[in-house]
Amino acid sequence: VNCVVYENNIKNAVYVGTDAGVYYINDGLADWVPYKFGLPNVIVDELEIHYATKKIRAATYGRGMWQAPLKTP
């Protein structure tokens, strides 16, 4: 795991950036799941949540910056 970000919501969502992309878990899931909603499965060095636009942003190694809608409402 290269980075971790917690989403402030009622489901306690956590996103992690790894060498194989972004993974996601919340209180309703039993295990981590790949986050494949517009983010690549490459090395992710940094994650940030932008609450005003309800987007998660990822900085990748060699593939630039990406953003995708948050998984939770």
Predicted model as a PDB file, atoms N, CA, C, CB and O in Angstrom, pLDDT in the B-factor column:
MODEL        1                                                                  
ATOM      1  N   VAL A   1       0.846  -1.178   0.000  1.00 97.00           N  
ATOM      2  CA  VAL A   1       0.000   0.000   0.000  1.00 97.00           C  
ATOM      3  C   VAL A   1       0.889   1.237   0.000  1.00 97.00           C  
ATOM      4  CB  VAL A   1      -0.961   0.000   1.220  1.00 97.00           C  
ATOM      5  O   VAL A   1       1.785   1.374   0.833  1.00 97.00           O  
ATOM      6  N   ASN A   2       0.629   2.133  -0.944  1.00 97.00           N  
ATOM      7  CA  ASN A   2       1.418   3.357  -1.081  1.00 97.00           C  
ATOM      8  C   ASN A   2       0.761   4.558  -0.425  1.00 97.00           C  
ATOM      9  CB  ASN A   2       1.659   3.651  -2.534  1.00 97.00           C  
ATOM     10  O   ASN A   2       1.452   5.491  -0.017  1.00 97.00           O  
ATOM     11  N   CYS A   3      -0.571   4.552  -0.316  1.00 98.00           N  
ATOM     12  CA  CYS A   3      -1.286   5.681   0.280  1.00 98.00           C  
ATOM     13  C   CYS A   3      -2.677   5.215   0.716  1.00 98.00           C  
ATOM     14  CB  CYS A   3      -1.389   6.875  -0.727  1.00 98.00           C  
ATOM     15  O   CYS A   3      -3.219   4.239   0.197  1.00 98.00           O  
ATOM     16  N   VAL A   4      -3.236   5.944   1.685  1.00 98.00           N  
ATOM     17  CA  VAL A   4      -4.548   5.617   2.236  1.00 98.00           C  
ATOM     18  C   VAL A   4      -5.324   6.908   2.385  1.00 98.00           C  
ATOM     19  CB  VAL A   4      -4.431   4.868   3.604  1.00 98.00           C  
ATOM     20  O   VAL A   4      -4.768   7.931   2.784  1.00 98.00           O  
ATOM     21  N   VAL A   5      -6.631   6.864   2.060  1.00 97.00           N  
ATOM     22  CA  VAL A   5      -7.495   8.014   2.282  1.00 97.00           C  
ATOM     23  C   VAL A   5      -8.838   7.508   2.820  1.00 97.00           C  
ATOM     24  CB  VAL A   5      -7.685   8.845   0.962  1.00 97.00           C  
ATOM     25  O   VAL A   5      -9.388   6.515   2.342  1.00 97.00           O  
ATOM     26  N   TYR A   6      -9.342   8.218   3.821  1.00 96.00           N  
ATOM     27  CA  TYR A   6     -10.615   7.885   4.463  1.00 96.00           C  
ATOM     28  C   TYR A   6     -11.668   8.866   3.987  1.00 96.00           C  
ATOM     29  CB  TYR A   6     -10.495   7.913   6.017  1.00 96.00           C  
ATOM     30  O   TYR A   6     -11.444  10.076   3.997  1.00 96.00           O  
ATOM     31  N   GLU A   7     -12.814   8.353   3.571  1.00 94.00           N  
ATOM     32  CA  GLU A   7     -13.919   9.209   3.134  1.00 94.00           C  
ATOM     33  C   GLU A   7     -14.875   9.440   4.298  1.00 94.00           C  
ATOM     34  CB  GLU A   7     -14.669   8.578   1.927  1.00 94.00           C  
ATOM     35  O   GLU A   7     -15.389   8.484   4.880  1.00 94.00           O  
ATOM     36  N   ASN A   8     -15.113  10.685   4.636  1.00 90.00           N  
ATOM     37  CA  ASN A   8     -16.032  11.035   5.719  1.00 90.00           C  
ATOM     38  C   ASN A   8     -17.469  10.807   5.277  1.00 90.00           C  
ATOM     39  CB  ASN A   8     -15.831  12.500   6.157  1.00 90.00           C  
ATOM     40  O   ASN A   8     -18.059  11.644   4.593  1.00 90.00           O  
ATOM     41  N   ASN A   9     -18.025   9.669   5.672  1.00 84.00           N  
ATOM     42  CA  ASN A   9     -19.416   9.353   5.376  1.00 84.00           C  
ATOM     43  C   ASN A   9     -19.895   8.305   6.364  1.00 84.00           C  
ATOM     44  CB  ASN A   9     -19.583   8.856   3.911  1.00 84.00           C  
ATOM     45  O   ASN A   9     -19.133   7.861   7.223  1.00 84.00           O  
ATOM     46  N   ILE A  10     -21.127   7.917   6.250  1.00 81.00           N  
ATOM     47  CA  ILE A  10     -21.686   6.976   7.224  1.00 81.00           C  
ATOM     48  C   ILE A  10     -21.226   5.537   6.999  1.00 81.00           C  
ATOM     49  CB  ILE A  10     -23.193   7.032   7.178  1.00 81.00           C  
ATOM     50  O   ILE A  10     -21.434   4.691   7.868  1.00 81.00           O  
ATOM     51  N   LYS A  11     -20.614   5.240   5.872  1.00 90.00           N  
ATOM     52  CA  LYS A  11     -20.172   3.878   5.584  1.00 90.00           C  
ATOM     53  C   LYS A  11     -18.708   3.633   5.926  1.00 90.00           C  
ATOM     54  CB  LYS A  11     -20.399   3.571   4.136  1.00 90.00           C  
ATOM     55  O   LYS A  11     -18.216   2.521   5.733  1.00 90.00           O  
ATOM     56  N   ASN A  12     -17.993   4.651   6.432  1.00 91.00           N  
ATOM     57  CA  ASN A  12     -16.572   4.513   6.779  1.00 91.00           C  
ATOM     58  C   ASN A  12     -15.744   3.959   5.625  1.00 91.00           C  
ATOM     59  CB  ASN A  12     -16.417   3.611   7.994  1.00 91.00           C  
ATOM     60  O   ASN A  12     -15.031   2.969   5.790  1.00 91.00           O  
ATOM     61  N   ALA A  13     -15.833   4.578   4.485  1.00 93.00           N  
ATOM     62  CA  ALA A  13     -15.119   4.121   3.298  1.00 93.00           C  
ATOM     63  C   ALA A  13     -13.634   4.442   3.402  1.00 93.00           C  
ATOM     64  CB  ALA A  13     -15.710   4.759   2.040  1.00 93.00           C  
ATOM     65  O   ALA A  13     -13.245   5.516   3.860  1.00 93.00           O  
ATOM     66  N   VAL A  14     -12.811   3.486   2.965  1.00 95.00           N  
ATOM     67  CA  VAL A  14     -11.366   3.661   2.916  1.00 95.00           C  
ATOM     68  C   VAL A  14     -10.892   3.244   1.528  1.00 95.00           C  
ATOM     69  CB  VAL A  14     -10.647   2.830   4.039  1.00 95.00           C  
ATOM     70  O   VAL A  14     -11.288   2.199   1.011  1.00 95.00           O  
ATOM     71  N   TYR A  15     -10.043   4.073   0.936  1.00 96.00           N  
ATOM     72  CA  TYR A  15      -9.443   3.791  -0.363  1.00 96.00           C  
ATOM     73  C   TYR A  15      -7.935   3.666  -0.155  1.00 96.00           C  
ATOM     74  CB  TYR A  15      -9.788   4.912  -1.416  1.00 96.00           C  
ATOM     75  O   TYR A  15      -7.347   4.443   0.597  1.00 96.00           O  
ATOM     76  N   VAL A  16      -7.311   2.697  -0.812  1.00 97.00           N  
ATOM     77  CA  VAL A  16      -5.860   2.558  -0.749  1.00 97.00           C  
ATOM     78  C   VAL A  16      -5.296   2.529  -2.159  1.00 97.00           C  
ATOM     79  CB  VAL A  16      -5.456   1.283   0.028  1.00 97.00           C  
ATOM     80  O   VAL A  16      -5.859   1.905  -3.059  1.00 97.00           O  
ATOM     81  N   GLY A  17      -4.174   3.215  -2.337  1.00 97.00           N  
ATOM     82  CA  GLY A  17      -3.449   3.181  -3.600  1.00 97.00           C  
ATOM     83  C   GLY A  17      -2.326   2.165  -3.482  1.00 97.00           C  
ATOM     84  O   GLY A  17      -1.535   2.217  -2.540  1.00 97.00           O  
ATOM     85  N   THR A  18      -2.252   1.246  -4.426  1.00 97.00           N  
ATOM     86  CA  THR A  18      -1.258   0.181  -4.399  1.00 97.00           C  
ATOM     87  C   THR A  18      -0.473   0.167  -5.713  1.00 97.00           C  
ATOM     88  CB  THR A  18      -1.935  -1.192  -4.152  1.00 97.00           C  
ATOM     89  O   THR A  18      -0.694   1.007  -6.586  1.00 97.00           O  
ATOM     90  N   ASP A  19       0.429  -0.777  -5.842  1.00 96.00           N  
ATOM     91  CA  ASP A  19       1.151  -0.954  -7.096  1.00 96.00           C  
ATOM     92  C   ASP A  19       0.265  -1.570  -8.179  1.00 96.00           C  
ATOM     93  CB  ASP A  19       2.378  -1.824  -6.874  1.00 96.00           C  
ATOM     94  O   ASP A  19       0.661  -1.642  -9.342  1.00 96.00           O  
ATOM     95  N   ALA A  20      -0.935  -2.013  -7.796  1.00 95.00           N  
ATOM     96  CA  ALA A  20      -1.873  -2.617  -8.754  1.00 95.00           C  
ATOM     97  C   ALA A  20      -3.169  -1.822  -8.846  1.00 95.00           C  
ATOM     98  CB  ALA A  20      -2.182  -4.062  -8.357  1.00 95.00           C  
ATOM     99  O   ALA A  20      -4.207  -2.382  -9.199  1.00 95.00           O  
ATOM    100  N   GLY A  21      -3.130  -0.532  -8.538  1.00 95.00           N  
ATOM    101  CA  GLY A  21      -4.316   0.308  -8.646  1.00 95.00           C  
ATOM    102  C   GLY A  21      -4.910   0.656  -7.294  1.00 95.00           C  
ATOM    103  O   GLY A  21      -4.240   0.578  -6.264  1.00 95.00           O  
ATOM    104  N   VAL A  22      -6.185   1.044  -7.314  1.00 96.00           N  
ATOM    105  CA  VAL A  22      -6.893   1.495  -6.117  1.00 96.00           C  
ATOM    106  C   VAL A  22      -7.850   0.402  -5.655  1.00 96.00           C  
ATOM    107  CB  VAL A  22      -7.660   2.819  -6.390  1.00 96.00           C  
ATOM    108  O   VAL A  22      -8.530  -0.233  -6.460  1.00 96.00           O  
ATOM    109  N   TYR A  23      -7.887   0.198  -4.337  1.00 97.00           N  
ATOM    110  CA  TYR A  23      -8.818  -0.754  -3.717  1.00 97.00           C  
ATOM    111  C   TYR A  23      -9.671  -0.013  -2.706  1.00 97.00           C  
ATOM    112  CB  TYR A  23      -8.056  -1.936  -3.036  1.00 97.00           C  
ATOM    113  O   TYR A  23      -9.287   1.047  -2.212  1.00 97.00           O  
ATOM    114  N   TYR A  24     -10.835  -0.579  -2.401  1.00 95.00           N  
ATOM    115  CA  TYR A  24     -11.869   0.107  -1.638  1.00 95.00           C  
ATOM    116  C   TYR A  24     -12.517  -0.871  -0.666  1.00 95.00           C  
ATOM    117  CB  TYR A  24     -12.929   0.727  -2.578  1.00 95.00           C  
ATOM    118  O   TYR A  24     -12.686  -2.053  -0.968  1.00 95.00           O  
ATOM    119  N   ILE A  25     -12.881  -0.350   0.517  1.00 95.00           N  
ATOM    120  CA  ILE A  25     -13.663  -1.130   1.475  1.00 95.00           C  
ATOM    121  C   ILE A  25     -14.532  -0.174   2.272  1.00 95.00           C  
ATOM    122  CB  ILE A  25     -12.741  -1.968   2.420  1.00 95.00           C  
ATOM    123  O   ILE A  25     -14.175   0.988   2.466  1.00 95.00           O  
ATOM    124  N   ASN A  26     -15.681  -0.670   2.735  1.00 93.00           N  
ATOM    125  CA  ASN A  26     -16.530   0.097   3.655  1.00 93.00           C  
ATOM    126  C   ASN A  26     -17.187  -0.879   4.625  1.00 93.00           C  
ATOM    127  CB  ASN A  26     -17.615   0.934   2.877  1.00 93.00           C  
ATOM    128  O   ASN A  26     -16.943  -2.084   4.560  1.00 93.00           O  
ATOM    129  N   ASP A  27     -18.018  -0.360   5.519  1.00 93.00           N  
ATOM    130  CA  ASP A  27     -18.650  -1.196   6.543  1.00 93.00           C  
ATOM    131  C   ASP A  27     -19.537  -2.295   5.961  1.00 93.00           C  
ATOM    132  CB  ASP A  27     -19.469  -0.334   7.468  1.00 93.00           C  
ATOM    133  O   ASP A  27     -19.777  -3.303   6.626  1.00 93.00           O  
ATOM    134  N   GLY A  28     -20.020  -2.124   4.751  1.00 93.00           N  
ATOM    135  CA  GLY A  28     -20.920  -3.109   4.150  1.00 93.00           C  
ATOM    136  C   GLY A  28     -20.215  -4.211   3.379  1.00 93.00           C  
ATOM    137  O   GLY A  28     -20.868  -5.135   2.895  1.00 93.00           O  
ATOM    138  N   LEU A  29     -18.902  -4.134   3.254  1.00 95.00           N  
ATOM    139  CA  LEU A  29     -18.147  -5.129   2.488  1.00 95.00           C  
ATOM    140  C   LEU A  29     -17.332  -6.019   3.418  1.00 95.00           C  
ATOM    141  CB  LEU A  29     -17.222  -4.440   1.468  1.00 95.00           C  
ATOM    142  O   LEU A  29     -16.859  -5.568   4.462  1.00 95.00           O  
ATOM    143  N   ALA A  30     -17.171  -7.265   3.042  1.00 96.00           N  
ATOM    144  CA  ALA A  30     -16.391  -8.196   3.846  1.00 96.00           C  
ATOM    145  C   ALA A  30     -14.900  -8.130   3.530  1.00 96.00           C  
ATOM    146  CB  ALA A  30     -16.894  -9.602   3.636  1.00 96.00           C  
ATOM    147  O   ALA A  30     -14.074  -8.487   4.370  1.00 96.00           O  
ATOM    148  N   ASP A  31     -14.545  -7.674   2.318  1.00 97.00           N  
ATOM    149  CA  ASP A  31     -13.145  -7.654   1.906  1.00 97.00           C  
ATOM    150  C   ASP A  31     -12.909  -6.488   0.951  1.00 97.00           C  
ATOM    151  CB  ASP A  31     -12.746  -8.996   1.241  1.00 97.00           C  
ATOM    152  O   ASP A  31     -13.856  -5.878   0.455  1.00 97.00           O  
ATOM    153  N   TRP A  32     -11.647  -6.188   0.700  1.00 97.00           N  
ATOM    154  CA  TRP A  32     -11.268  -5.135  -0.237  1.00 97.00           C  
ATOM    155  C   TRP A  32     -11.697  -5.512  -1.651  1.00 97.00           C  
ATOM    156  CB  TRP A  32      -9.747  -4.879  -0.185  1.00 97.00           C  
ATOM    157  O   TRP A  32     -11.632  -6.681  -2.032  1.00 97.00           O  
ATOM    158  N   VAL A  33     -12.136  -4.521  -2.429  1.00 95.00           N  
ATOM    159  CA  VAL A  33     -12.498  -4.742  -3.829  1.00 95.00           C  
ATOM    160  C   VAL A  33     -11.733  -3.752  -4.698  1.00 95.00           C  
ATOM    161  CB  VAL A  33     -14.036  -4.595  -4.043  1.00 95.00           C  
ATOM    162  O   VAL A  33     -11.467  -2.630  -4.267  1.00 95.00           O  
ATOM    163  N   PRO A  34     -11.374  -4.153  -5.921  1.00 95.00           N  
ATOM    164  CA  PRO A  34     -10.704  -3.210  -6.825  1.00 95.00           C  
ATOM    165  C   PRO A  34     -11.651  -2.069  -7.184  1.00 95.00           C  
ATOM    166  CB  PRO A  34     -10.216  -3.930  -8.111  1.00 95.00           C  
ATOM    167  O   PRO A  34     -12.838  -2.290  -7.422  1.00 95.00           O  
ATOM    168  N   TYR A  35     -11.123  -0.859  -7.219  1.00 93.00           N  
ATOM    169  CA  TYR A  35     -11.908   0.316  -7.591  1.00 93.00           C  
ATOM    170  C   TYR A  35     -11.695   0.549  -9.079  1.00 93.00           C  
ATOM    171  CB  TYR A  35     -11.500   1.584  -6.746  1.00 93.00           C  
ATOM    172  O   TYR A  35     -10.681   1.121  -9.476  1.00 93.00           O  
ATOM    173  N   LYS A  36     -12.633   0.116  -9.902  1.00 86.00           N  
ATOM    174  CA  LYS A  36     -12.477   0.169 -11.360  1.00 86.00           C  
ATOM    175  C   LYS A  36     -13.479   1.126 -11.999  1.00 86.00           C  
ATOM    176  CB  LYS A  36     -12.640  -1.228 -11.962  1.00 86.00           C  
ATOM    177  O   LYS A  36     -14.087   0.818 -13.024  1.00 86.00           O  
ATOM    178  N   PHE A  37     -13.635   2.264 -11.389  1.00 89.00           N  
ATOM    179  CA  PHE A  37     -14.589   3.268 -11.886  1.00 89.00           C  
ATOM    180  C   PHE A  37     -13.844   4.447 -12.489  1.00 89.00           C  
ATOM    181  CB  PHE A  37     -15.524   3.752 -10.750  1.00 89.00           C  
ATOM    182  O   PHE A  37     -14.003   5.579 -12.032  1.00 89.00           O  
ATOM    183  N   GLY A  38     -13.033   4.197 -13.508  1.00 88.00           N  
ATOM    184  CA  GLY A  38     -12.335   5.279 -14.189  1.00 88.00           C  
ATOM    185  C   GLY A  38     -10.911   5.511 -13.727  1.00 88.00           C  
ATOM    186  O   GLY A  38     -10.274   6.469 -14.168  1.00 88.00           O  
ATOM    187  N   LEU A  39     -10.389   4.657 -12.846  1.00 90.00           N  
ATOM    188  CA  LEU A  39      -9.005   4.772 -12.420  1.00 90.00           C  
ATOM    189  C   LEU A  39      -8.219   3.596 -12.988  1.00 90.00           C  
ATOM    190  CB  LEU A  39      -8.899   4.820 -10.869  1.00 90.00           C  
ATOM    191  O   LEU A  39      -8.736   2.481 -13.051  1.00 90.00           O  
ATOM    192  N   PRO A  40      -6.969   3.833 -13.402  1.00 89.00           N  
ATOM    193  CA  PRO A  40      -6.190   2.746 -14.012  1.00 89.00           C  
ATOM    194  C   PRO A  40      -5.645   1.785 -12.960  1.00 89.00           C  
ATOM    195  CB  PRO A  40      -5.034   3.319 -14.835  1.00 89.00           C  
ATOM    196  O   PRO A  40      -5.549   2.131 -11.782  1.00 89.00           O  
ATOM    197  N   ASN A  41      -5.290   0.582 -13.392  1.00 91.00           N  
ATOM    198  CA  ASN A  41      -4.687  -0.394 -12.477  1.00 91.00           C  
ATOM    199  C   ASN A  41      -3.167  -0.344 -12.597  1.00 91.00           C  
ATOM    200  CB  ASN A  41      -5.208  -1.828 -12.774  1.00 91.00           C  
ATOM    201  O   ASN A  41      -2.526  -1.316 -12.996  1.00 91.00           O  
ATOM    202  N   VAL A  42      -2.609   0.809 -12.245  1.00 95.00           N  
ATOM    203  CA  VAL A  42      -1.169   1.043 -12.251  1.00 95.00           C  
ATOM    204  C   VAL A  42      -0.745   1.520 -10.865  1.00 95.00           C  
ATOM    205  CB  VAL A  42      -0.770   2.083 -13.348  1.00 95.00           C  
ATOM    206  O   VAL A  42      -1.583   1.644  -9.971  1.00 95.00           O  
ATOM    207  N   ILE A  43       0.534   1.787 -10.679  1.00 96.00           N  
ATOM    208  CA  ILE A  43       1.044   2.258  -9.390  1.00 96.00           C  
ATOM    209  C   ILE A  43       0.399   3.593  -9.037  1.00 96.00           C  
ATOM    210  CB  ILE A  43       2.589   2.392  -9.423  1.00 96.00           C  
ATOM    211  O   ILE A  43       0.500   4.557  -9.796  1.00 96.00           O  
ATOM    212  N   VAL A  44      -0.261   3.647  -7.889  1.00 97.00           N  
ATOM    213  CA  VAL A  44      -0.893   4.874  -7.397  1.00 97.00           C  
ATOM    214  C   VAL A  44      -0.100   5.349  -6.181  1.00 97.00           C  
ATOM    215  CB  VAL A  44      -2.413   4.641  -7.034  1.00 97.00           C  
ATOM    216  O   VAL A  44       0.004   4.649  -5.174  1.00 97.00           O  
ATOM    217  N   ASP A  45       0.462   6.570  -6.303  1.00 96.00           N  
ATOM    218  CA  ASP A  45       1.316   7.124  -5.257  1.00 96.00           C  
ATOM    219  C   ASP A  45       0.577   8.023  -4.282  1.00 96.00           C  
ATOM    220  CB  ASP A  45       2.433   7.888  -5.876  1.00 96.00           C  
ATOM    221  O   ASP A  45       1.003   8.176  -3.138  1.00 96.00           O  
ATOM    222  N   GLU A  46      -0.524   8.618  -4.719  1.00 97.00           N  
ATOM    223  CA  GLU A  46      -1.249   9.548  -3.851  1.00 97.00           C  
ATOM    224  C   GLU A  46      -2.724   9.554  -4.205  1.00 97.00           C  
ATOM    225  CB  GLU A  46      -0.669  10.968  -3.963  1.00 97.00           C  
ATOM    226  O   GLU A  46      -3.095   9.489  -5.377  1.00 97.00           O  
ATOM    227  N   LEU A  47      -3.566   9.634  -3.175  1.00 97.00           N  
ATOM    228  CA  LEU A  47      -5.014   9.738  -3.344  1.00 97.00           C  
ATOM    229  C   LEU A  47      -5.520  10.929  -2.553  1.00 97.00           C  
ATOM    230  CB  LEU A  47      -5.728   8.436  -2.893  1.00 97.00           C  
ATOM    231  O   LEU A  47      -5.034  11.210  -1.458  1.00 97.00           O  
ATOM    232  N   GLU A  48      -6.495  11.627  -3.111  1.00 97.00           N  
ATOM    233  CA  GLU A  48      -7.169  12.719  -2.414  1.00 97.00           C  
ATOM    234  C   GLU A  48      -8.640  12.694  -2.771  1.00 97.00           C  
ATOM    235  CB  GLU A  48      -6.540  14.091  -2.771  1.00 97.00           C  
ATOM    236  O   GLU A  48      -9.012  12.352  -3.894  1.00 97.00           O  
ATOM    237  N   ILE A  49      -9.473  13.057  -1.811  1.00 96.00           N  
ATOM    238  CA  ILE A  49     -10.909  13.173  -2.040  1.00 96.00           C  
ATOM    239  C   ILE A  49     -11.256  14.646  -2.115  1.00 96.00           C  
ATOM    240  CB  ILE A  49     -11.729  12.458  -0.921  1.00 96.00           C  
ATOM    241  O   ILE A  49     -10.891  15.432  -1.241  1.00 96.00           O  
ATOM    242  N   HIS A  50     -11.970  15.009  -3.180  1.00 95.00           N  
ATOM    243  CA  HIS A  50     -12.452  16.379  -3.353  1.00 95.00           C  
ATOM    244  C   HIS A  50     -13.961  16.343  -3.131  1.00 95.00           C  
ATOM    245  CB  HIS A  50     -12.084  16.961  -4.785  1.00 95.00           C  
ATOM    246  O   HIS A  50     -14.727  15.965  -4.017  1.00 95.00           O  
ATOM    247  N   TYR A  51     -14.369  16.745  -1.932  1.00 93.00           N  
ATOM    248  CA  TYR A  51     -15.772  16.614  -1.532  1.00 93.00           C  
ATOM    249  C   TYR A  51     -16.715  17.520  -2.318  1.00 93.00           C  
ATOM    250  CB  TYR A  51     -15.907  16.913  -0.067  1.00 93.00           C  
ATOM    251  O   TYR A  51     -17.871  17.157  -2.533  1.00 93.00           O  
ATOM    252  N   ALA A  52     -16.250  18.686  -2.749  1.00 94.00           N  
ATOM    253  CA  ALA A  52     -17.121  19.621  -3.473  1.00 94.00           C  
ATOM    254  C   ALA A  52     -17.619  19.020  -4.790  1.00 94.00           C  
ATOM    255  CB  ALA A  52     -16.376  20.935  -3.748  1.00 94.00           C  
ATOM    256  O   ALA A  52     -18.755  19.265  -5.199  1.00 94.00           O  
ATOM    257  N   THR A  53     -16.772  18.241  -5.445  1.00 94.00           N  
ATOM    258  CA  THR A  53     -17.159  17.630  -6.720  1.00 94.00           C  
ATOM    259  C   THR A  53     -17.485  16.141  -6.594  1.00 94.00           C  
ATOM    260  CB  THR A  53     -16.051  17.817  -7.733  1.00 94.00           C  
ATOM    261  O   THR A  53     -17.850  15.495  -7.576  1.00 94.00           O  
ATOM    262  N   LYS A  54     -17.349  15.595  -5.368  1.00 93.00           N  
ATOM    263  CA  LYS A  54     -17.593  14.177  -5.096  1.00 93.00           C  
ATOM    264  C   LYS A  54     -16.737  13.284  -5.988  1.00 93.00           C  
ATOM    265  CB  LYS A  54     -19.074  13.847  -5.295  1.00 93.00           C  
ATOM    266  O   LYS A  54     -17.222  12.332  -6.600  1.00 93.00           O  
ATOM    267  N   LYS A  55     -15.445  13.621  -6.044  1.00 95.00           N  
ATOM    268  CA  LYS A  55     -14.492  12.879  -6.868  1.00 95.00           C  
ATOM    269  C   LYS A  55     -13.316  12.423  -6.021  1.00 95.00           C  
ATOM    270  CB  LYS A  55     -14.002  13.739  -8.051  1.00 95.00           C  
ATOM    271  O   LYS A  55     -12.953  13.065  -5.036  1.00 95.00           O  
ATOM    272  N   ILE A  56     -12.731  11.307  -6.420  1.00 96.00           N  
ATOM    273  CA  ILE A  56     -11.468  10.864  -5.870  1.00 96.00           C  
ATOM    274  C   ILE A  56     -10.411  11.099  -6.940  1.00 96.00           C  
ATOM    275  CB  ILE A  56     -11.524   9.358  -5.425  1.00 96.00           C  
ATOM    276  O   ILE A  56     -10.636  10.826  -8.119  1.00 96.00           O  
ATOM    277  N   ARG A  57      -9.255  11.607  -6.519  1.00 96.00           N  
ATOM    278  CA  ARG A  57      -8.177  11.906  -7.460  1.00 96.00           C  
ATOM    279  C   ARG A  57      -6.972  11.055  -7.120  1.00 96.00           C  
ATOM    280  CB  ARG A  57      -7.808  13.410  -7.434  1.00 96.00           C  
ATOM    281  O   ARG A  57      -6.629  10.878  -5.952  1.00 96.00           O  
ATOM    282  N   ALA A  58      -6.332  10.528  -8.157  1.00 96.00           N  
ATOM    283  CA  ALA A  58      -5.191   9.638  -7.977  1.00 96.00           C  
ATOM    284  C   ALA A  58      -4.008  10.137  -8.790  1.00 96.00           C  
ATOM    285  CB  ALA A  58      -5.552   8.197  -8.381  1.00 96.00           C  
ATOM    286  O   ALA A  58      -4.145  10.473  -9.966  1.00 96.00           O  
ATOM    287  N   ALA A  59      -2.839  10.181  -8.147  1.00 96.00           N  
ATOM    288  CA  ALA A  59      -1.585  10.476  -8.834  1.00 96.00           C  
ATOM    289  C   ALA A  59      -0.892   9.146  -9.074  1.00 96.00           C  
ATOM    290  CB  ALA A  59      -0.673  11.465  -8.005  1.00 96.00           C  
ATOM    291  O   ALA A  59      -0.658   8.385  -8.135  1.00 96.00           O  
ATOM    292  N   THR A  60      -0.565   8.865 -10.326  1.00 94.00           N  
ATOM    293  CA  THR A  60       0.019   7.575 -10.678  1.00 94.00           C  
ATOM    294  C   THR A  60       1.481   7.741 -11.068  1.00 94.00           C  
ATOM    295  CB  THR A  60      -0.767   6.920 -11.824  1.00 94.00           C  
ATOM    296  O   THR A  60       1.947   8.845 -11.349  1.00 94.00           O  
ATOM    297  N   TYR A  61       2.183   6.634 -11.077  1.00 88.00           N  
ATOM    298  CA  TYR A  61       3.576   6.631 -11.496  1.00 88.00           C  
ATOM    299  C   TYR A  61       3.632   6.415 -13.006  1.00 88.00           C  
ATOM    300  CB  TYR A  61       4.389   5.534 -10.741  1.00 88.00           C  
ATOM    301  O   TYR A  61       3.404   5.305 -13.488  1.00 88.00           O  
ATOM    302  N   GLY A  62       3.933   7.471 -13.743  1.00 86.00           N  
ATOM    303  CA  GLY A  62       4.091   7.372 -15.183  1.00 86.00           C  
ATOM    304  C   GLY A  62       2.820   7.452 -16.002  1.00 86.00           C  
ATOM    305  O   GLY A  62       2.892   7.400 -17.230  1.00 86.00           O  
ATOM    306  N   ARG A  63       1.649   7.578 -15.374  1.00 87.00           N  
ATOM    307  CA  ARG A  63       0.395   7.642 -16.121  1.00 87.00           C  
ATOM    308  C   ARG A  63      -0.389   8.917 -15.847  1.00 87.00           C  
ATOM    309  CB  ARG A  63      -0.460   6.446 -15.791  1.00 87.00           C  
ATOM    310  O   ARG A  63      -1.520   9.050 -16.316  1.00 87.00           O  
ATOM    311  N   GLY A  64       0.184   9.866 -15.094  1.00 93.00           N  
ATOM    312  CA  GLY A  64      -0.459  11.150 -14.863  1.00 93.00           C  
ATOM    313  C   GLY A  64      -1.458  11.128 -13.718  1.00 93.00           C  
ATOM    314  O   GLY A  64      -1.444  10.239 -12.867  1.00 93.00           O  
ATOM    315  N   MET A  65      -2.329  12.135 -13.724  1.00 95.00           N  
ATOM    316  CA  MET A  65      -3.365  12.290 -12.700  1.00 95.00           C  
ATOM    317  C   MET A  65      -4.696  11.815 -13.260  1.00 95.00           C  
ATOM    318  CB  MET A  65      -3.468  13.769 -12.223  1.00 95.00           C  
ATOM    319  O   MET A  65      -4.987  12.015 -14.439  1.00 95.00           O  
ATOM    320  N   TRP A  66      -5.500  11.187 -12.414  1.00 96.00           N  
ATOM    321  CA  TRP A  66      -6.809  10.666 -12.806  1.00 96.00           C  
ATOM    322  C   TRP A  66      -7.831  11.084 -11.765  1.00 96.00           C  
ATOM    323  CB  TRP A  66      -6.780   9.118 -12.963  1.00 96.00           C  
ATOM    324  O   TRP A  66      -7.482  11.338 -10.613  1.00 96.00           O  
ATOM    325  N   GLN A  67      -9.077  11.153 -12.165  1.00 95.00           N  
ATOM    326  CA  GLN A  67     -10.158  11.374 -11.200  1.00 95.00           C  
ATOM    327  C   GLN A  67     -11.365  10.552 -11.614  1.00 95.00           C  
ATOM    328  CB  GLN A  67     -10.527  12.883 -11.102  1.00 95.00           C  
ATOM    329  O   GLN A  67     -11.572  10.248 -12.789  1.00 95.00           O  
ATOM    330  N   ALA A  68     -12.162  10.200 -10.596  1.00 95.00           N  
ATOM    331  CA  ALA A  68     -13.340   9.373 -10.821  1.00 95.00           C  
ATOM    332  C   ALA A  68     -14.374   9.731  -9.753  1.00 95.00           C  
ATOM    333  CB  ALA A  68     -12.981   7.840 -10.782  1.00 95.00           C  
ATOM    334  O   ALA A  68     -14.023  10.283  -8.710  1.00 95.00           O  
ATOM    335  N   PRO A  69     -15.636   9.422 -10.007  1.00 94.00           N  
ATOM    336  CA  PRO A  69     -16.659   9.672  -8.984  1.00 94.00           C  
ATOM    337  C   PRO A  69     -16.426   8.793  -7.765  1.00 94.00           C  
ATOM    338  CB  PRO A  69     -18.068   9.424  -9.553  1.00 94.00           C  
ATOM    339  O   PRO A  69     -15.934   7.670  -7.878  1.00 94.00           O  
ATOM    340  N   LEU A  70     -16.788   9.320  -6.593  1.00 90.00           N  
ATOM    341  CA  LEU A  70     -16.699   8.527  -5.380  1.00 90.00           C  
ATOM    342  C   LEU A  70     -17.653   7.349  -5.450  1.00 90.00           C  
ATOM    343  CB  LEU A  70     -16.998   9.386  -4.150  1.00 90.00           C  
ATOM    344  O   LEU A  70     -18.714   7.443  -6.069  1.00 90.00           O  
ATOM    345  N   LYS A  71     -17.297   6.273  -4.840  1.00 75.00           N  
ATOM    346  CA  LYS A  71     -18.116   5.055  -4.842  1.00 75.00           C  
ATOM    347  C   LYS A  71     -19.391   5.234  -4.033  1.00 75.00           C  
ATOM    348  CB  LYS A  71     -17.317   3.878  -4.289  1.00 75.00           C  
ATOM    349  O   LYS A  71     -20.456   4.760  -4.429  1.00 75.00           O  
ATOM    350  N   THR A  72     -19.282   5.919  -2.901  1.00 61.00           N  
ATOM    351  CA  THR A  72     -20.428   6.089  -2.010  1.00 61.00           C  
ATOM    352  C   THR A  72     -21.128   7.415  -2.284  1.00 61.00           C  
ATOM    353  CB  THR A  72     -19.986   6.017  -0.539  1.00 61.00           C  
ATOM    354  O   THR A  72     -20.499   8.366  -2.747  1.00 61.00           O  
ATOM    355  N   PRO A  73     -22.430   7.483  -2.001  1.00 52.00           N  
ATOM    356  CA  PRO A  73     -23.156   8.740  -2.236  1.00 52.00           C  
ATOM    357  C   PRO A  73     -22.786   9.820  -1.262  1.00 52.00           C  
ATOM    358  CB  PRO A  73     -24.630   8.509  -2.168  1.00 52.00           C  
ATOM    359  O   PRO A  73     -23.316  10.928  -1.338  1.00 52.00           O  
TER     360      PRO A  73                                                      
ENDMDL                                                                          
END                                                                             
